[in-house]
Amino acid sequence: MSSDIKFLTVEDVGNMLQVTRATVYNLKKKGMPYIKVGKNIRFDQDEVVDWIKANRNGDPQSE
């Protein structure tokens, strides 16, 4: 496992995407990848970015 992997909290993802915590939870329900560590939820930064890019609206490659 690479040491440059960064795991983010719900708050970190919200700050990164400039959205609320509720929006992060909604994105998680829609399939944004996450990791459950005990009672905590963490997101792999690279996976979040890839998922957002793959699921953006108006993407010419998805039409």
Buried (B, 14 or more C-beta within 10 A) or exposed (E): EEEEEEBBBBEBBBEBBEEEEEEBBEBBEEEBEBEEEEEEBBBBBEBBEEBBEEEEEEEEEEE
